[in-house]
Amino acid sequence: MNYSRIPDWEHLRKRYVAFWNNQVEGNAIIAHIQNPNPSAGKIPPEPWMAEASESKYLNPEKLYRRKQWLRTFWNWHADLFKYEIPSYGPNIFAGFCGGRVEFGADTVWHEPVISSVDEFPKIHFDQNNIYWKALLESIDYAIKNLSGKVHIGLPDFGGPADWISTFMGTENFLIACIEEPDKMRDFALRLADECNGAFDIVYDIISRANDGSVNWMPVWHPGKMGTVQDDMAINFSPEMFADLFMPAISKMAGHTEKTVMHWHDGCAQHLDKILLEKEIDLIQFGHDPNTGSFRNFLAHMRKIQEAGKKLFISCVEAEDVEFFIDNLDPRGLMMIINTENDDASAKMEESVRIWTERRLNRIKH
């Protein structure tokens, strides 16, 4: 497969390979710099794009056209590369197991289908499921129409606590975690096994037409890379979450050559337990707007790096970038950086190089 139509990919590939080897290619951290596109409003959506309809998510051509239109709202710079995720939304493994998918105007979610642990046997991965078939059709469309032009990304499968909370509804789920912890843990482990099987099917198809692995963040790796997450962890103590759901996360994390964990500073109480998981290689540390300044979590970010994990911070406002580069190790560091406009993004790209080079010189001396 020839990837020359992905702008600057040969150069970017070297930078990402260096990142995974704990090196810094070109004296600059991996920086996904983005800013609003001032011309975006001039491109109106097609009427069907504003509807709360199933077809715009499950019809592969419509799905791609809508994603392309949404993409026009942002201009990408530096290490952001062209990629496409051929799936209808987040946490999609729930839909493949019998979850009831709701298609909104702007996103997709799942409504409860069971209310108690006694109904867990009803939930299982089904290759005859209509949403699973829709995913495979979307992947096939992407391979036929986009291969070599963009990277085809792996879907957001989700995580065990997130899946089960959507199957049961939040209240029933939390009560069951307290009253039936053993059944909850076993169910999460079974789902993790089934998700690994679904992941392998998708990866085997996409990898035949792709250079390495790309996830939705995006992170790129030259081999088989998986992603784990669990936003519902915010509701648990570190001990309870580690007991009930980390075994399933560990099973998923150990299934691939490299594993990225999507996490939030709002769930920072779990960090010590997560860092004990040796199969997690990179932590995407996201910022919740209700947690105060992102700078307040510098100690958590340092702890991630000190544990030997790579760190992906998102999203970082322009005024905070120098602070984080000055106070973290640039080796194995990535950021998504927001700026105001294209000129600011170009200046930021140069500043990132200057700040990274300065920080590397300090570390060496």
Secondary structure, 3 states (H helix, E strand, C coil): CCCCCCCCHHHHHHHHHHHHCCCCHHHCCEEEEEEECCCHHHCCCCHHHHCCCCHHHHCHHHHHHHHHHHHCCEEEEECCCCEECCCCCCCCHHHHCCCEEEECCCCEEEECCCCCHHHHHHCCCCCCCHHHHHHHHHHHHHHHHHECCEEECCCCCCCHHHHHHHHHCHHHHHHHHHHCHHHHHHHHHHHHHHHHHHHHHHHHHHHCCCCCEECCCCCEECCCEEEEECHHHHHCCHHHHHHHCHHHHHHHHCCCCEEEEEEEHHHHHHHHHHCCCCCCCEEEEECCHHHCCHHHHHHHHHHHHHCCCEEEEEEEEHHHHHHHHHHCCCCCEEEEEECCCHHHHHHHHHHHHHHHHHHHHHHHC
